Amino acid sequence: MYDLIIIGAGPAGAAAGVYASRKKLKTLILSSEVGGQSVVSPDIQNWIGTPSISGTDLANSFKKHLEAAGKGTLTLKDGEKVSAIKKDGNHFTVATEAGHTYATKTVLVASGSGRRKLEVPGANKLEHKGITYCASCDGPLFDGQDVAVIGGGNAAFETAAQLLAYVKSVTLLNHSKGFKADPVTVEKVLSHPNMKAVDESDVVEIKGDKFVEGLTYKYNPTGEMRELKVTGVFVEIGQTPNTAFAKGLLEFDPYNRIKIDPRTQMTSVEGIWAAGDCSDVLYHQNNIAAGDAVRAVEDIYLHLHA
């Protein structure tokens, strides 16, 4: 019987593991991949305390910190994906796709989310070679260049606003007629002289050999196929939370993110907390996920010692 099982080992899960170890909680971390989404980023420049670090190096630093902090109290099972959580009397059971079942007094869901990917010719080939899903992580790499943002919601316009601080120009391509982003945000971003937006447009191909060189999109009102020369494509078409294993047990928002109490991170089920991209917090960043997970562990500790 564990005191705590943490699902996920990205920034949230790793931070939770370190803090749980410091509090001498018998803890198990189940993770499909240590580091989470950040693993694929070649250069992360906003992880506090490290001006520049690759996703691989960040994941390795998580492992080292967990190993150093967790001697005698923490077990990390990397590559073991959770398939279900069930409440069993006054504790919980967590099942994995490997066929194992673990019992625990409390659970912290830190399973993150996956970016919705562009599914057009050239997208897979050029992912992380000009196609990126994180302006905060990769935006500075495109200093002085022409880039495109795909999407029409707040995330897309916030990405464009970040990029305008250093790129030469941003062209935003939006599938629908009109933008889903807040009107105030749209007006402010579109007022920038280096910003352009085209709605009712669908990307049909990403072009380039070893790196993005441009894209083709269809302007739907006329059916015209247009070419756009860019070196970067920032995709903001939504996220898919990794929460299917908790369906039917925890309360979700309309986007399948886990609803939490923002003061404590506790979910709708007493004894289960959530932190990071899988939760319904307003902002999703590595540093925010880590902080939210620490808050959760503080509350978990009080819950176990009440």
C-alpha positions as CSV (number, residue, x, y, z in Angstrom):
1,M,0.0,0.0,0.0
2,Y,1.5,3.3,-1.1
3,D,0.8,6.6,0.6
4,L,0.7,8.3,-2.9
5,I,0.7,7.3,-6.5
6,I,1.7,10.0,-9.0
7,I,0.5,9.5,-12.6
8,G,2.9,11.2,-14.9
9,A,6.5,12.4,-14.7
10,G,6.6,15.7,-16.5
11,P,7.3,18.9,-14.6
12,A,4.2,18.4,-12.4
13,G,4.9,14.7,-11.6
14,A,8.6,15.2,-11.1
15,A,8.1,18.2,-8.8
16,A,5.4,16.2,-6.8
17,G,7.8,13.2,-6.5
18,V,10.6,15.3,-5.1
19,Y,8.3,17.0,-2.5
20,A,6.6,13.7,-1.6
21,S,10.0,12.2,-0.9
22,R,11.1,15.1,1.3
23,K,7.9,14.4,3.3
24,K,8.8,10.7,3.6
25,L,5.7,9.6,1.8
26,K,5.9,6.1,0.3
27,T,5.4,7.1,-3.3
28,L,5.1,5.4,-6.7
29,I,5.4,7.3,-9.9
30,L,3.9,5.7,-13.0
31,S,4.9,7.4,-16.3
32,S,4.7,6.7,-20.0
33,E,7.7,9.0,-20.5
34,V,9.7,11.1,-18.0
35,G,9.7,14.7,-19.1
36,G,6.3,14.8,-20.7
37,Q,5.8,17.0,-23.7
38,S,9.0,18.9,-23.1
39,V,11.1,15.9,-24.2
40,V,10.7,16.9,-27.9
41,S,11.8,20.5,-27.5
42,P,15.4,21.1,-28.7
43,D,15.9,24.3,-26.7
44,I,13.8,25.3,-23.6
45,Q,14.5,28.8,-22.5
46,N,11.9,29.4,-19.8
47,W,12.5,26.7,-17.3
48,I,13.5,28.8,-14.2
49,G,17.1,28.5,-13.3
50,T,18.3,27.3,-16.7
51,P,18.7,29.9,-19.5
52,S,18.8,27.1,-22.1
53,I,18.2,23.3,-21.8
54,S,17.1,20.6,-24.2
55,G,14.0,18.6,-23.5
56,T,16.1,15.4,-23.2
57,D,18.4,17.1,-20.7
58,L,15.5,18.4,-18.7
59,A,14.0,14.9,-18.5
60,N,17.4,13.5,-17.4
61,S,17.6,16.2,-14.7
62,F,14.1,15.1,-13.5
63,K,15.3,11.5,-13.2
64,K,18.5,12.5,-11.3
65,H,16.6,14.7,-8.9
66,L,14.0,12.0,-8.2
67,E,16.7,9.4,-7.6
68,A,18.6,11.7,-5.3
69,A,15.5,12.8,-3.3
70,G,13.6,9.5,-3.3
71,K,16.1,7.0,-1.8
72,G,14.1,4.6,0.4
73,T,10.7,6.3,-0.2
74,L,10.1,6.6,-4.0
75,T,9.8,4.2,-6.8
76,L,9.7,5.4,-10.5
77,K,8.3,3.0,-13.1
78,D,9.1,4.7,-16.4
79,G,7.2,3.4,-19.5
80,E,4.2,2.1,-17.5
81,K,1.1,3.7,-18.7
82,V,-2.0,3.9,-16.5
83,S,-5.2,2.5,-17.8
84,A,-7.7,3.0,-14.9
85,I,-8.2,4.3,-11.4
86,K,-10.8,2.8,-9.1
87,K,-12.0,3.7,-5.6
88,D,-11.8,0.6,-3.4
89,G,-13.2,1.4,0.0
90,N,-11.0,3.9,1.8
91,H,-8.2,3.6,-0.8
92,F,-7.6,3.4,-4.5
93,T,-6.3,0.9,-7.1
94,V,-4.4,2.1,-10.1
95,A,-4.2,-0.3,-13.1
96,T,-1.7,-0.1,-15.9
97,E,-1.6,-1.3,-19.5
98,A,1.2,-3.7,-18.5
99,G,-1.4,-5.6,-16.4
100,H,-0.2,-4.5,-13.0
101,T,-2.4,-3.1,-10.2
102,Y,-1.2,-0.9,-7.3
103,A,-3.0,0.1,-4.1
104,T,-2.6,3.6,-2.6
105,K,-4.2,5.9,-0.1
106,T,-4.0,9.0,-2.4
107,V,-3.5,9.8,-6.0
108,L,-2.1,12.8,-7.9
109,V,-3.0,12.9,-11.6
110,A,-0.2,14.7,-13.4
111,S,-0.6,13.0,-16.8
112,G,-0.4,16.1,-18.9
113,S,-1.9,16.4,-22.4
114,G,-0.9,16.0,-26.0
115,R,-1.0,18.7,-28.6
116,R,-3.5,18.2,-31.5
117,K,-1.2,17.7,-34.5
118,L,-1.4,19.1,-38.0
119,E,-2.4,16.2,-40.2
120,V,-1.3,17.4,-43.7
121,P,1.5,16.3,-46.0
122,G,4.9,17.4,-44.7
123,A,3.8,17.9,-41.1
124,N,5.3,14.7,-39.7
125,K,8.5,15.0,-41.6
126,L,9.1,18.6,-40.5
127,E,7.9,18.4,-36.9
128,H,10.5,20.1,-34.7
129,K,12.2,21.2,-37.9
130,G,10.2,24.4,-38.1
131,I,6.9,23.0,-37.0
132,T,6.5,23.6,-33.3
133,Y,3.8,23.6,-30.6
134,C,5.3,25.9,-28.0
135,A,6.0,29.6,-28.6
136,S,7.5,30.1,-25.2
137,C,9.9,27.2,-25.7
138,D,10.9,27.7,-29.4
139,G,9.8,31.2,-30.4
140,P,13.2,32.9,-29.8
141,L,14.8,30.5,-32.3
142,F,12.9,32.3,-35.1
143,D,14.2,35.8,-34.3
144,G,13.9,38.1,-37.4
145,Q,12.1,35.5,-39.5
146,D,8.6,35.1,-41.1
147,V,6.4,32.6,-39.3
148,A,2.8,31.3,-39.4
149,V,0.4,30.6,-36.5
150,I,-2.3,28.0,-37.1
151,G,-5.5,28.5,-35.0
152,G,-8.0,31.2,-34.1
153,G,-8.5,30.9,-30.4
154,N,-6.9,32.7,-27.4
155,A,-3.9,30.4,-27.5
156,A,-3.2,31.2,-31.1
157,F,-3.5,34.9,-30.6
158,E,-1.4,34.8,-27.4
159,T,1.2,32.8,-29.4
160,A,1.2,35.5,-32.1
161,A,1.6,38.2,-29.5
162,Q,4.7,36.5,-28.0
163,L,6.2,36.0,-31.4
164,L,5.8,39.6,-32.5
165,A,8.4,40.6,-29.9
166,Y,11.1,39.2,-32.1
167,V,10.0,37.7,-35.4
168,K,9.8,39.7,-38.7
169,S,6.2,38.9,-39.3
170,V,3.3,36.6,-38.2
171,T,0.6,35.3,-40.5
172,L,-2.3,33.7,-38.6
173,L,-4.4,31.1,-40.5
174,N,-7.8,30.3,-39.0
175,H,-10.1,27.5,-40.2
176,S,-13.5,29.1,-39.3
177,K,-15.2,32.4,-40.2
178,G,-14.4,34.8,-37.4
179,F,-12.1,34.1,-34.4
180,K,-12.8,32.3,-31.2
181,A,-10.4,34.4,-29.2
182,D,-11.6,37.3,-27.1
183,P,-12.4,40.3,-29.2
184,V,-10.2,42.6,-27.1
185,T,-7.2,40.2,-27.7
186,V,-7.9,39.9,-31.4
187,E,-8.1,43.7,-31.8
188,K,-4.9,44.3,-29.9
189,V,-2.8,41.6,-31.7
190,L,-4.1,42.5,-35.2
191,S,-3.2,46.2,-34.6
192,H,0.5,45.3,-34.8
193,P,2.0,46.3,-38.1
194,N,3.8,43.0,-38.6
195,M,0.7,40.9,-38.0
196,K,-1.8,39.5,-40.6
197,A,-4.7,37.1,-40.2
198,V,-6.6,35.1,-42.8
199,D,-9.7,33.3,-41.6
200,E,-11.7,30.6,-43.5
201,S,-8.3,29.1,-44.5
202,D,-7.0,25.5,-44.2
203,V,-3.4,24.4,-44.4
204,V,-3.1,21.7,-47.0
205,E,0.7,21.1,-47.1
206,I,3.9,22.1,-45.3
207,K,6.9,22.5,-47.6
208,G,10.6,22.1,-47.1
209,D,13.4,19.6,-47.3
210,K,15.3,19.6,-44.1
211,F,13.5,22.5,-42.5
212,V,10.2,24.4,-43.1
213,E,10.4,26.7,-46.1
214,G,6.8,27.5,-46.5
215,L,3.2,26.2,-46.7
216,T,0.2,25.9,-49.0
217,Y,-3.2,26.9,-47.7
218,K,-6.7,26.9,-49.2
219,Y,-8.7,30.1,-49.0
220,N,-12.2,28.5,-48.6
221,P,-14.5,31.4,-49.8
222,T,-12.9,31.2,-53.3
223,G,-11.2,27.8,-53.2
224,E,-8.0,29.5,-54.2
225,M,-4.7,27.7,-53.2
226,R,-2.2,30.2,-51.8
227,E,1.5,29.9,-51.0
228,L,3.1,31.4,-47.9
229,K,6.8,31.6,-47.4
230,V,7.7,31.0,-43.7
231,T,10.4,29.3,-41.8
232,G,8.3,28.5,-38.7
233,V,4.8,27.1,-38.2
234,F,3.4,27.4,-34.7
235,V,0.4,25.1,-34.2
236,E,-2.4,26.1,-31.7
237,I,-5.4,24.0,-32.7
238,G,-6.1,22.6,-29.2
239,Q,-4.9,20.0,-26.8
240,T,-6.1,16.5,-25.8
241,P,-5.8,15.9,-22.1
242,N,-4.4,12.5,-21.1
243,T,-7.4,11.7,-18.8
244,A,-9.3,8.8,-20.4
245,F,-8.3,6.5,-17.6
246,A,-10.2,8.7,-15.1
247,K,-13.4,8.9,-17.0
248,G,-16.5,8.0,-15.0
249,L,-14.6,8.6,-11.7
250,L,-13.6,12.3,-11.8
251,E,-15.5,15.3,-12.9
252,F,-14.3,16.8,-16.2
253,D,-14.8,20.1,-17.9
254,P,-16.1,20.3,-21.5
255,Y,-12.6,19.7,-22.8
256,N,-12.0,16.5,-20.8
257,R,-9.7,18.3,-18.3
258,I,-10.0,17.4,-14.7
259,K,-11.9,19.9,-12.6
260,I,-10.0,20.9,-9.4
261,D,-10.3,23.2,-6.4
262,P,-7.7,25.9,-7.4
263,R,-6.7,26.4,-3.7
264,T,-5.7,22.8,-3.1
265,Q,-5.7,21.0,-6.5
266,M,-8.2,18.4,-5.1
267,T,-10.6,16.9,-7.6
268,S,-14.3,16.0,-7.2
269,V,-13.2,12.8,-5.4
270,E,-11.7,13.1,-2.0
271,G,-8.2,11.5,-2.0
272,I,-7.4,12.4,-5.6
273,W,-5.7,15.6,-6.8
274,A,-4.6,16.8,-10.2
275,A,-2.0,19.2,-11.5
276,G,-0.6,20.4,-14.8
277,D,-2.1,20.3,-18.3
278,C,-4.6,17.5,-17.4
279,S,-6.3,19.9,-15.0
280,D,-8.7,22.8,-15.8
281,V,-6.3,25.6,-14.7
282,L,-6.3,28.7,-16.9
283,Y,-2.6,28.7,-18.0
284,H,-0.5,25.7,-19.0
285,Q,3.3,26.1,-18.6
286,N,6.1,23.9,-17.2
287,N,6.7,26.2,-14.3
288,I,3.0,26.5,-13.4
289,A,2.5,22.8,-13.6
290,A,5.4,22.2,-11.2
291,G,4.1,24.8,-8.7
292,D,0.6,23.4,-8.8
293,A,1.9,19.9,-8.1
294,V,3.8,21.1,-5.1
295,R,0.6,22.8,-3.8
296,A,-1.1,19.4,-4.3
297,V,1.5,17.5,-2.3
298,E,1.3,20.0,0.6
299,D,-2.5,19.3,0.7
300,I,-2.0,15.5,0.3
301,Y,0.4,15.5,3.2
302,L,-2.1,17.3,5.5
303,H,-4.9,14.9,4.3
304,L,-2.8,11.8,5.2
305,H,-1.9,13.3,8.6
306,A,-5.2,14.7,9.6
